[in-house]
């Protein structure tokens, strides 16, 4: 799993490339939390264009980051989600707490 970050006006855009599963979840969670704390981020935008698999540990990473930013009045969004990962989001109910946008600009403008 590769991560890259972009901070746009207190919106942390996180591009995930690879698989978010029980093998990578703890390291990913820790790295994202460091970025959130370092930049005093309000909102998180997950760019999932490069993600090809996510299991329940990945769902936990998303929910945990939602809890972290929602305490500060922030929100979580996803962009560029593929059909396989979208199905996981739907089945798990993540779309009840995570907003979906078509692209980064739309997400930044709306959050």
N, C-alpha and C positions, 0 to 999 in steps of 0.2 A: 504494500500500500504506500502510495506517494501522496503527500499533502503539499499544497501551496496555499499561501494566504495573501489576501489583499484587504487593506483597511480603507473603507470609503465612508467618511463622515460617521464614524462610530458603528458602521456596518462591517462585520468581518465576513468576507467572502472566503469560503473554504472549498478548494477544489480537491476532490478525492479521486484518485486513480488507482484502481485495483479492487481488491476484495476487503470488505469490512466484516470481519468475523471474529470468533473467539481467539484466534491467534494474534490479531492485530488491535483489537478493541482497546485494551488498557493503554498501550503506547499512544494510540490516536487520541484517546480521551485526555491523557496527560498533556499532550502537545497542544491540543485545542484549548484546554484550560489555561495553559501558560500564555497563549496569545490573547485570550479574553481578558485575563488579568493585566497583562502588560499594556494593552491599548485601551483599557476601560471601555470595552465594547458594549453597545446596547443591544444590537440585533445580530443574528447569525444567518447567513445565506449559504446553504450547502449547494455547491455546484457538483452534480452527480453525473456529468457527461462521461466521465471515465470510469465510473463504478460499474462493475459487472456482476457483483454478488454481495449480498448482505444477509446475515443471519440474525438471530435474536440478540446477540451481543451488540450488533450494529444498531438495532432498534434501541437498545439500552443507552448507547452513546448519544443518539439523537434526543431521547427523552431526558437524559441527564443534562445535556446542554440547554434544552428548553427550560428545565427547572432553574438552572443557574441564571439565565438571562431574564426569565419572567419575573424573578424576584426583584429585578431592577427596572421593571416595566418594559422589558424588551420582548422581541418576538423571534421566531425561527421560520425560515422559508427554505424551499428547495427550488432549484432550477435545473433544466436539462436532465430530467429524470427519464430513464428508459423504461420500457414496459415491464421488464422483470422486477425491477426495484419498485416501480409504481404499484405493482400487485402486492408486494410485501407491505408497503405503506398503507394501502387500502385495507388489507386483511388485518393488520395490527391496529388500525384506527389512528395511525399517526396523522392523517390529514385532518383530524379533529383539533389538533394543536399546532400543526405545521401548515403554513400557507404555501401555495404552489404558484409559481410565476413562470412565464415563458423564457425570460432572459434576465441577465444581471441588472440592466438598466431599469427594467420594469420593477424588479424587486426593490432596488435601492430607492426608487421614487415613491414606492408604496409603503415602505416601512417607516 
